[in-house]
Amino acid sequence: MKKILYLYFLFSLLFFGYADKINAKSAPHVFAVYNVENLLIQDLTAGRTLNHPITVQGKEGCDNVHFKNLHLIDAGEQFIKINNKEKEKCDNGIVEGCLIEYTDYPYWDGSKYYTQGVDKIGGGDNWIVRDCIIKNIRPHPEHLDAADGAGAPITFWQGGTNNLIERNIIINCRKGIELGIGNGEGVSNSIVRNNFVYREPGMAGGDIGISVNDSPDSKIYNNTVILNGTFDPGSGAKAIEYRFDNSTNLEIKNNLCDGEIWVRVNGLNPDISNNIYNADESWFLNAEGYDLHLNTSPEEAIDKGIELVDVSDDIDKQPRPVNGSCDIGADEVESEISSVQAMINRNFNFSIVSKSNSDLTLINYHLPYRGTVKIELFNYLGYKVSNLINQIQDAGYYSIEYLFSGFSNGIYLCLICYNNEYEIHKIIIN
């Protein structure tokens, strides 16, 4: 019987070894995860480690790990390092709702350094990074060498397939999102959609916004990439690139950029359409404040996108389209629908109500879209005691009655998964 390991932190852990990186007593990690399945780490502040605040190793297999609502600060190296290079892979991981940041610049001791945000290396499949804010993963101003400084905040490479990177906000980082690093070091069949990538004018050491280095069958959809001229390889500003012979069957559509697509290898013939390459900061609500939501002025972007099967909402989980046609970029401007109704439509609401003087518990939830719903019950030791539901359901409101007759008194955990989004609620039986 498999266990779910549930770590729910209502406090902060902060390690202070980072400031003295060569101190042997510095903490290398906050969490090093080996040979663990069904792990959730949630609501944690951590950082200032010698190496990685969180590292996941796949030597013995490490499936279904989930990191949610973490605040990771000032790492010595990569903030979340997923290493799948061993024989057993780490599949089905999720990183969501996290704030990952340097409060200034990466530490530099006068030699060299290397850092990234979420770095998945090796063959792990079905990883998701979504709804994160990643800030200031950029070169130290006295060390701007691109070869051994700050890598992309979200990097997947050296194997793996069916990955999803969505609804992230990347601010003042050297790069944005990277699929693959070198030729033969890629991932396949991955989707990058509904992300904001922004660099303020004048930031030194900037590079590409979204880089498809080696990623066949991948899709770059509805991203907003504003780099303010901080990356010009000598042939004009560039926002997105693709390169290496393995990057076949690409689709790059509905992206809103202030730079062009950089073609690094000829003959791949990707499907490129409905992108904008001359976006202006005046198109957004507050670009200087890192808010790239569209205002109502850019006629070039509003209602000019094409509907895509893999893009049913935007960076705010607002449905697409709202008035018959999709917008270009990560944001869908609300139109002909009230903000209150839009919030109701897109929210996934889940609640548990225990009846007084009864073993009966009501589990209520709302699905904004048709999707797969799985609800499971675990005891306080982490063992699964019941499968309540596992099926595809249409949008709408649902209620499940569950009778706890015969259960021992204590704390139980109800896990609900809807379209790869997870929530855990506590049920007390007494």
N, C-alpha and C positions, 0 to 999 in steps of 0.2 A: 504494500500500500504506500503510495507516494505521499509525501508531506508537502504542505505549503509553508514556507518559512516567511513569517510576516514581521518585519521590523518597522515599527511606527514610532518615530522620534518626535517628541514634543519639546526637545531641548536642542541646543547647539553644541557641536564639537568643533573646536578651532585649534589647530596645531600650529605652533609658532616656529617650526624649524626652517621655514622657507627663507627668512631674512638672513640666516647664516647657512647658506646652501652646502658649504663644505663641512659643517659640523656633523660628525659621525653619529651624534645622538639625535639628530633630526628624525622625525617620523617619516618613513618612506611613503606610507599610504594611510588613509583613514580606514578604508575597507579594501581588503584583498579577497576576492571571491573565487573559490576553487570547488569544483565538484558539488555544486548546489543547484537544485532545480526548484522552480516556483518561488523565487525570492522577490520580495517587494521591500525597497528602502524608500521611505517617504518622509517629507517634512524635516529636512536636516540641513543645517548650515555647517560647512566644513571647508578646510583648505589650509594654505600655507604649509604644504607638505614638501618634502625633499623631491619626491617624484610625482605620483598620481594620487589625487584624493580618492579615486575609485579605480581599481583595476579588476578585470574579469579574465580569468585564464581558462582555456578550453582543454587542458591536458586530459581531464577525466570527463569532460562534458559538463556544460553549465547552461542548460536550456531554461527559457522562460524567466529571465531576470528582468526586473522592472524598477526603474529609478524615476521617482515622481516628486515634483515640488522640492527640488534640492537647490540650495544656494552654495555654489562652489567658488572659492575665492583664491586668487594668487597662487596657482599651482607651480611647482618647480618644473614639471614637464606637462604631458597631456593631462587634462582634467579627468576625463573618463577614457580609460584605455581598455579596449576589448581585443584580446589576443587569441585568435582562433588558428594559429599556425600549427598547433599540435594535431595529432591524429583525430581526436574527437572534437567536434565543432560546438560552438555556442549558438544555438538557434533561437529565434522568436524573442528577441530582446526589445525592450521599449525604454527610451529616454524621453520624458515629456514634462512640460511645465517647469523647466529648470532655468535658473539664472546662473550663468557661467561668466566670470569676469575677472579681468585684472583691474585692480583699483588704480594702477598707474601703468607701468610697463613690466614685461617679464624681467625676472632677475637676470643679471648678466655679471659674471665675475671677471670679465676681461678676456675670457677665452672664447667660448661659444655656448649656445643653448639651442634647445628645440622644444617647441610647445605647440599644442593644438587644443581644441575643445573636446569633441567626441571623435575618437580615432578608433575605427574598427578595422583591424588588420587580420586577414585570413578568411576562411571559408564559411563563416556564419551566415545563415540564410534568414530571411524574413525579419530584419531589424527595422525598427521605426524610431525616428527622431522627430519630434513635433512639439510645437507650442513652447519652444525655448527662446530665451533672449541670451545672446552671446555677445560680449563686449570686449574690445581692446586687446584682442589677440593679434598683436602687431609687433613689428620690430622695435627693439630698443633704439632710441634716436642716435646712439653712438655705435650701433651695430646693425646696419641695414642690409647685410648680406642675405639674399633670398635663399641661399643653399642650406643654411643651418640656423634659421631663426624661428619665425612664427609661421606655422603651416595653416592650412584651412581650418576654420572652426568646426566644420563637419566633414570628415574624410572617411570614405569607405574604400578599401583597396585589398589586393591580393586574394580575391576570391569571394564567393557569396553571390546570392541572387535574390530577387524579389524583395528589395529594400524600398522603404518609403521615407522621404525627407519632406516634411510639410509644415507650413504655418510657423516657421521660425523667423525671428528678427535678429539680424546680424549687423552690428554697429561698429564702425571704426576698427575693422579687422583687416589684416593684410590680404586675405582672400575671403571667399564666402563659403562655397560648397564644392567639394572635389570628389569625383567618382574615378577611382584609379589614380595612380601616380605615374608609373612608367609603362612602357609597352609590355604587355604580358602580366601586368600587376593590377588588373581591373576587377570590376564586378559587372554583373549582367542584369538585365530585365529590372531596372530600378526606376522609380519615379521621384522627381524633384518638382514640387508644385506649391504655389501659394506662399512663397517666402519673400520677405523684405531683406534686401542687402543694401546697406548705405555706408558711404564714407564721406566725411565732411571735407570740404575743399582744403587743399594744401597738406593733407596727411602724407608723410613721407613713407616710402617703402611699400606702396600699394601694389597689388597685383590683380588678377582676374576676379570677377564676381562669381561666376559658376563655370567650373572646368570639368568637361567630359574628356578625360585623358584616355581611358580605356574602359568602355562600358557599353557593349553591344546591347541592342534592343531596349535602350533606356529612353525615358521621356522627360523633357524639360518643359513644364507647362505653367503658364500664368504666374511667373515670378516678376517681382519689381526689383530692378538692379540699378541703383543710382550711385555712381562712383565719382562724379564731379571732376572728371579729367585726371584722376589720380593714377590711372593706368593707361599709358600710351606707349605701346611697344615700338613706336617709330612709324607706324602706319595709321595713326589716328586712334581715338579712344575705343577701347574694347570692353564689353561687359560679360560676354559668354564666349567660350571657346570649345572646339572639339579637335581631337588629335589622335594619332596612332591608328594603324590599319585595322585594329580589332573593333574600333568604334563604328560598327555597321548597324544599319536599320535604326538610326536615331530619329526622334521626333522632337523638334524645338518649336513650340507654338505659344502664341498669346502672351509673350513676355514683354514687359514694359521696361525699357532700358534707356540710358543716356549714352550708350556706346554700341558699337556694332558687334556682330559675331565674328570671331577670329577663326578663320579656316586654317588649321595647321597641317592638314594633309588633304590632298586632292583625291577625287575619285570615289568618295564614300557616298555621295548623293543622299544626304539626310533629307527628311521631310521637314522643311522650314517654312512656316507661314504665319501670317497675322502677328508679327512682332513689330514693336516700335523701337527705334534706335535713337530718337532725338528728344526724349522726354525732358521736360523742364521742371525745376523745383516749384515753380508757380502752380503746377498741376496738383500739388498735394496740400493737405491741410496744414502741415507744419514740418517741412523737411528738415529745417535747422534743429527742430526738437525731436528728430528721428521718427516722425509720424508720416508715413508714406501712404496713408489713406487718401483716396482721390477726393478732390472737391468737385464741384459740378461744372467746372470750366473746360476740361480737356475733351473736346468733341472727338479728337483723334482716337481716344481710348474707350470712351463710354459707348457701349452697345456695338463695338466694332470687333469683338472677339468671335470665335467660332465655338460652338458647343462641343465639348470633349467628354467622352464616356467616363474618363478617369478623373474628371473635375466637376463635382456636383455642388461644391460650396467654395467659400473664399477664406481668407486668413482669419476672419472672425466667425467662421462656421456658418456664415449667412448663405442661404441657398443660391445657386446659380441656375438659370438667370432669374431675376426678380421681375423683369418686365418684357420678357420675350427674347432678349439678346444679351449675350455675355459681354462683360467688360474685359479689356486687355489689362493684364497685370494681376497682382495678388488680391486686390480689393475690388469687391463688387459694390457699386454705389447703390444704396437703397432707393427704390423708386416705386410708386404706386403701392406701397405697403407700409404700414405704420411701424415705427421702431419697436413698439411694444409687441405687435403681432410677429414681427421678424424674430424677436427674442424668444417668444413662445415656440415659434416654428423650429428653431434650430437647437433648442436646449434639450438635453437628455436628462430628465428629472427622475430621481430614484428615491423612494422613501420606504421606511418600514414602520408599521404600526402594530404594537402588541395589544391585544384585547385584554381588558381588566378581568381578573379572576378567571382566566381561560388560557389554555395552551395554544390558542389560535393566534397566528401572526399574519398580517396582511402585508404583502410586498407589492408596492405600486410603482409603476414607471411609465414614462412617456418616450416614444420613439419618434424623432423628427423625420426619419427616413426609414424605408424598408432596410432591414439588415439582419445579421445573425446575432442572436441573443443566447448567452449561456449564463445560467445562475447556479452556483454551487454553494454548499454549506460545509464549513470546517469547524472542528472543535478547537478548544484553546491550545491543544498540543499541535495543531496544524494538520490533523488527519481529516480527510474528506469523509463526511458522514451522509451526504445526500447530494444527488444531482436533481435540481428542481426543474430545469428546462435547458434545452439545447436545440434550437431550431431557428429558421428564418421567419421573421414576422414583419407584417406591413406596418407603416407609420400609424401611430395612434396611441391610445391610453390603455394600459393593461393592469390587472390586479390578480395576484396569486394568493390563495389561502393555503397556509402551511400549518399543520398541526404538530406541535412539539410533544405530543403525548409519549411518555416513556423515555424522554431524554433526561439526563441528569441535570441538576441545576448548575449554572455556570455561564461562562461567556462563549458565544459562538460568533463566527465571522461569516458573513454572507458576501460572496464575491460575485459581481455581475460584470460580464464582458459584452460590450455592444460594438460591433465593427472595430475591434481591436482597441477600444477604449475601456479601461477598467475602473471600477469603484469597489471599495470594501467598506461595509457597514457592520457595526457591532450589534449583536442581539444578546440580551441578558435574560436568562431563564431562571426564575426563582420561585 
